[in-house]
């Protein structure tokens, strides 16, 4: 795999841009689902959909962090969510490392939640806590994308 410096020297688009394209779409879909949640009560199927959208937006998000670090010349010893969050916080790509770690723990809990009675509380947690983190990453990506043009 080519390093960020080699890709830049060849004039290739940075890898994070491709990931960010998918992240933007996932974030938009999650935001739309949360907007619906704010308008009316969701069915259990819709709540599961919100949780699923959070899970894949989260996965794209931490991978985007790793790609941004790579583009900045920061190599992770291991490519894991925790390592990416720690390094992104240290590099000031994200501003609230503790909340990102909490979001990781929440995502891991959500992946194993099958009780419908928990769905509403989880969706509320996504809306009140984690959507803001993902939005901040979205805005960071938009700024970096604009800087390339």
C-alpha positions, 0 to 999 in steps of 0.5 A: 500500500502506498504511503500518503507521501507517495500518493501525494507525489503521484497526484493521487487523491488522498485515501481519506477523501474516498472514505469521507465520501461514504462518511458524508452519505452515512452521516446524512442518513443518520441525521435524517433518521434522528430528525424523524426521531425528533418529529415523532415516536419511532417504531421498533423497526425504525429504532433498529434502523437508527441504531444500524445507521449509527453503527456504520457511521461510527465504523466509517468515522473511526476509519476516517480518523485513521485515514486522516492521521495517515494523510498527516503522516501519523502512523498507527502501531495498530489500526484499531478504533482506540488507537485511532481515537487516541492519536486523533485526539493527540493530533487535535483532529478531534477535541473530546477524546473521552466522549469518543471513547464513550461512543466506542463503548456505546457502539460495542454495546449496541452491536449486542442489544436485541431487547426492544425495550432498550432501543428507545434509550439507545436512540436517545443516547445517539441523538443527545450525545454521539450525533454531535461528535460525528457532526464535528468530524463531518465538519472537519472533513468538509474543511479539509476537503475544501482546503484541497480545492 
